[in-house]
Amino acid sequence: MTKDHARKSAVREQACTTGEPYQRVAAAAAFQDRTRQAVPAGQQFVLSEFTGHFAGVARNRRWLVDVFQAQEGRGLPRGLVPFEAPSHSWERFVQHELNRHVPLPHPQQGSVPALHGYQQEQVMRLVAARRHGSPGYLWALPTGSGKTPMAVRAVCASAERSPQKILVVTRLSVIPAWRATIDGFATAHHRWVVVNPERLWRLLDHPDADLGRLRGDQAARLVAQEGISRVDWDTVVVDECHMLANPESRRAMTVRRLLERSDGERAFALWASATPFSVPEESAYLGKLISHAAGVAEPGDDGDYRLWLKELGLRLNNDRRGRWYHRFNRPDVARLRELLFESGVGSAATPGDLNLPQQQREVVPIVLSEAERLRYNRAWEQFRRSEGLAAFTDITPDSYRVEALRRVQKASLVKAPHVARIVVEQVRRGRQVVVPMWFVESIDEVAVLIARALREAGLNDRVVAITGRDTEIRERKRVAFQCGEALVVVLNALEGINLHAGELNTNGRGGRATHTPRVCVIADVLTGGKRALQAEGRTQRDGRSAPVIYAYAAGTGEAEWTAATFRSLSNTLSLTTNDRDSAMFAHLADEITPVDAA
């Protein structure tokens, strides 16, 4: 294979993996070729995910990375090429530091894709906030609105002319898409690092402990409490920032430490999520923004955040079950909206505001046989007893324990044949169906049942199952669904995957996804409202409409769980100004269990 053919093959593979148009990836690759500097002999290469033994490879104690010192030549030995650090990775950043890397020139302005009008408006709002001294910005924008390219363009537009150090925290599955977007949409050269939350601890040092001698989990726990950032970041972007809703979580504490700089300043923080929080207490990670908007001191790490919110005018009244619900706390909703979205530190928008289609939702009760219902309720009763709950309503979807919920997971398979019949009916109506699941163990079994039901109905029985574990073949399965080879996909990967009709360049070679209407059938035991909205966004995005069907087992504990989840979703959407969808979920919850009985 010639070098030219090899280069084109690599570009096709990257386009297929990331979902970016082939032309955009090819342009970014060509730009990198033009600006790649000569590598001097003796350069140090930092390896990624290297676990073997090779002459010249040793751990750099300061950076906690594996380094190869090239003695001759200008590249890695063939045996180490598979471990070359990817672009925009932490290892590549350290490699530049070790070799005193000189930043590349700015990209050519003409090669950068244009943003949609509403995206440009959001970018300019963020730029204005940063110029006026805001410590950060919150984007509470709908799933599928294009927050990733917006973030890249906004960071470039708001940064100073000198190259900045920018950290992006995102889910592991979304990292390739972020790297491709940086290459395609950046209008100035900065030093980007894209990393998943589980690896954040490597970016921190400890003043006393030798982290290299500790196990990864021990080091992560230690630096989350007492760590010091190894780099002074100028900007920190947290994608899907609702992952920090629990201020006591390790990832939330780690991000707080990475925001601190050695000069006493703080990095500018860009928070992005369609579902930033469901109750006011989950907004603690936005304390700096709220304090800036209110003109008061921010709460300390050891302070009572709930008390601090009350001092700002929130009432935080709970219902008789001890839960916050926006219907009973309208002054709290108004106050938080004022602080975050009317004071220049954040933006919230509904799909209608962005000229995107409104989400359509339907609730379908599944009627189990008497024997099925008894089996199903028995599992829920065991769940209650294992948690020490007197009644189901003593627990909320955000406070479950996964270990206990797995007792219910197997019971949910009782209704799987009924779910299969719902899917068959949708396929008969000329739709391609997406079925999100929450547990890997359920996916294959449900996929088999759906395939059998399709076959018995005389329909195409090709069903693909996608999990977060099958990273090597996930994209091929996704393309099979998008191109119509499969009519149904069952999955639990809810970030960084596009399943909407008419997707451009769906196969990395310029092909377009089918225009067959999509429908999302959510029928597994839900584990919290935010994930449900993420599931909806897999099919309704990029201006394409796709209805959602929520199916639950009527007359069982799951009905109460589903209603509580809908009320959590109603809270989330109310706090982010989406009154239409908030009212829709509240109405759906009342259809299942009236609010006075919840």
Salt bridges, closest charged atoms under 4 A:
ASP4 OD1 - ARG7 NH1 3.82
ASP4 OD2 - LYS8 NZ 3.59
GLU20 OE1 - ARG24 NH1 2.57
ASP33 OD2 - ARG7 NE 3.29
ASP33 OD1 - ARG36 NH1 2.86
ASP66 OD1 - ARG59 NE 3.29
GLU84 OE2 - ARG92 NH2 3.86
GLU91 OE2 - ARG199 NH2 2.62
GLU97 OE2 - ARG191 NH1 2.76
GLU121 OE2 - ARG125 NH2 2.87
ASP183 OD1 - HIS88 NE2 2.87
GLU198 OE2 - ARG251 NH2 3.31
ASP205 OD1 - ARG230 NH2 3.90
ASP210 OD2 - ARG61 NH2 2.85
ASP210 OD2 - ARG213 NE 3.06
ASP217 OD1 - ARG215 NE 3.27
GLU226 OE1 - HIS206 NE2 2.70
ASP234 OD1 - ARG261 NH1 3.44
GLU240 OE1 - HIS242 ND1 3.78
GLU260 OE2 - ARG266 NH1 3.17
ASP263 OD2 - ARG261 NH2 3.04
GLU281 OE2 - ARG306 NH1 2.17
GLU282 OE1 - LYS530 NZ 3.16
GLU298 OE2 - LYS288 NZ 3.08
ASP301 OD1 - ARG256 NE 3.72
ASP319 OD2 - ARG323 NH2 3.53
GLU338 OE1 - ARG335 NH1 3.07
GLU370 OE2 - ARG373 NH2 2.71
GLU372 OE1 - HIS418 NE2 3.11
GLU381 OE2 - ARG384 NH1 2.61
GLU387 OE2 - ARG401 NH2 3.36
GLU441 OE1 - ARG406 NH1 3.34
ASP461 OD2 - ARG455 NH1 2.83
ASP470 OD2 - LYS477 NZ 3.13
GLU475 OE2 - ARG478 NH2 2.92
GLU485 OE1 - ARG462 NH1 3.77
GLU495 OE2 - ARG171 NE 3.96
GLU503 OE1 - ARG478 NH1 2.83
GLU536 OE2 - ARG361 NE 2.73
ASP542 OD2 - HIS500 NE2 3.81
GLU558 OE2 - LYS415 NZ 2.56
GLU560 OE2 - ARG384 NH2 3.51
ASP579 OD1 - ARG337 NH2 2.51
ASP581 OD2 - ARG361 NH2 3.51
ASP581 OD1 - ARG580 NH1 2.47
ASP590 OD2 - ARG327 NH1 3.02
ASP590 OD1 - ARG567 NH2 2.91
GLU591 OE2 - HIS587 NE2 3.11
